[in-house]
Amino acid sequence: MTAETTPSVPSHTWRQSAAAAGRVVIARLRFILLLGAIVLLVAIWPTLRNYYDRLTLPTPANAAISSDTEYWCPMCPGVVSEWPTKCPVCHMSLIRRLKGEMTPLPDGVVARVQLSPYRVQLAGVRTSQVDYLPLTDEIVLAGLIEPDSPNGTTGARWILKADIVDRHAGWLQIGQVVELRCDGATSGRFTAQIVEIGQRGKTNARFLPVQMEVDDPRRELRNGMYAAGVVRLPLAQQPAQRRLMQEAWRDRSVMDFEGVASLLRSAIDQAALAQGFILTLPESAVIDTGKHQVVFVDRGNGMFDAVPVRLGPRCGANYSLLAGLEPGDHVVTAGALLLDAETRLNPSAAAAYFGAGNRFSSAPASSLSAEELQLIERQKICPVTEEPLGSMGAPARVVVDGRVVFVCCEGCTQALKKEPKKYLQKLPKP
């Protein structure tokens, strides 16, 4: 009798059970895992893109681009770029500098501020062009009517005594006719003639007495009436104005080594003076600090330079301009006080320039030796830009073919080294 055999049932191990459970979990959570991977990829995408750009994009020559570096033009300081390129205004190669690094102010500039277009509009800044205009000075002759006769009887002639500033004494002449106005009389207008110009008094040396005879054919005037007249004289015809212009030309000639620019400017001024025109500056543009007169010049791109000026007499709403600006410069006529306050109250607006915090202070002492200063004085100009050395800060020293040459800025060194013969021929032989 044979024993019956029962079929064996397959047994499951614990490993198989764990694997089955894992597959179930992955099947249930695959959507959550996929969503997490997408979120992680989005989060690190900028880092991956930066690594990709570093490996694939070419690096510009001689460039060290970083968040602390910028490029600027020494001839057009308002041009600043994050990349090494050329200035769109003067086409010079931009110079690398650290952000916030101080830059020397150009000669003749005592402060500089650069504002955004929004702040310029908010300040209501308006500019006016420096130009040649016919200026007319006015001398007011006013006083009380007095009788011509000693006994005080009325007649057809009266006396009017007035005081004038001593600098106007040379502008009046004996016999000069003056139109008077007297509101207390019926007609209101009378003709007077200067009969005497007195000498400087002992008590008040700034004023001189002037006596006039007033015609009263209709016998309208009375003793003690107030009358006033205005004498208008072209400023271009005054000897004092010509003397001031000569002094200003002499000072410019001392500062200009070659004298060509000062001679050209003097010739233009003399030609305009012969036609009765004088270089003028609006009164509203002048800021008087007590020791200096300063105006803000618009250099473009929201940049304004504070420039000291030398002024002549004021005629109405304009000053006679002797030195400090050139014809065609645009000066701030509205909002100048706000710009001045900005440079004083907000030093960070102009902190990128030497001298911005302390006006009218001398430039930092140069580290050049006495021999190098003599070379600079002999060379006078930059061979690349042909600008005067020192116009853009301390000159840069370059050795080319064994010769020491100075250029106006670091941006000119590469051009000089690239084509030395082209630029060295512009300089005097050593």
C-alpha positions, 0 to 999 in steps of 0.5 A: 500500500503506497502512501499518498504525496501532498503537493508542496505550497511555495513559501514566501521569504521576507525579502520578497515581501519587502520588495513587493511592499517597495513596489507598491510604495513607489507606484503610489508615490511616483507623482510626488517624487516627480514633482519634487525633482522638478522643484529642485531643478527649478531651484538650482537652474540659475547655478547650472546656467552660470556654470554652463555660461562659464564653460561655453561663452568666450571670456573678453581679453584683459577683462575681469568682470565681477560685481566690484568692477566697472569701466568708465571714460576719463574724458566723459565721466558720465559714461560707465559700463559693466563691460570693457568697451569704447566710449560712445561719445569720444570712442576711447577705450573705457578704463577699469576701476573698482566701484566706488573708487575715487576719481580726480576732478577735472581742472576748474571743477570744485564739485560734481554731482550725478542724479537720476533723470527722475531726481533731475525732473523732481528738482525742476532743473532748467538750463540756459546757454552762455552766449553773447548779448548786448548788455546795457547798464542803468544809472538812476538819478533821483532827488528833490526839485529845488529852485534855480534862484537863491530866493526860491522863486519859481521859474522855467528852470529848476535844480535836481541834485542826485548821488551816483556810485563812484564807478559810474562817474566816468560814464556821465558827461557835462551837458549830457541830456537826461529824461526825468519823470515826476509823478506829481506834475501834470505832464510827468516828463521833463528834460534835464541836463547835467551841469556839474559832477562833483568830487568824491566826498569826505564822509561817503567816498563811494558816492559822488554828487551830480547836479542837473538843470531841469527845464519846466516850460509849462511851470508845472514843478514845485519845490520839494517834488521828487523826480527820477531819471534813468541813463542807459549806457551800453556796457561794451562802450565802457572803458572799465569793461574793456579793462576787465576783459584785458585782465581776464585775457592776461590771466588766461594767457598765464594758465595757457602754456601755448597761448593759442586758446587764450588768443582765439578766445580774446579775438572772439571777445574783441570782435563781439565787443566791437559789435556791442556784444558781451559774453553773459551769464544769467544772474539766477545761475550764480551761487555766491558762497561769500568768497567765490561765485559758482555755477553748475554746468550741465555735462549731460547724463544727469551730471553737473559740475560746480565751476567757479566763475569770474564776473563783471558788472551786473546789468539787469538779469545778466552778469558780464562773464569774464572767465570760467566758462566757454560760449555754448556751455549750458548752466543751471538757472533753475534748481542750482541751489538744490544741486548745491545743497545735494553736494553738501547734505548728501556727500554720497552723490559726489563721493566718487570724486576727489574734492567733492567733499571739500570745495576749493581745496587743492588737489591731492599732492602728486607723487611725481618727482621734480624731473618728471614734473619738468618733463610734463611741463616740456611735453605739455600735451597728451600725444594720443588725445592732444589734451593738456596733461593734467586735464584728467588728473595725474598724468600716466607715465609710459616708457616707449622705445626707451623714452619716458612719455606721459599721457593724460590717462591710463586709457591712452597707454595701450594706444601709445604702445600699439602705434608709438611712431604715430603718436611720438611724432606729435611731441617735441624731440627730447 
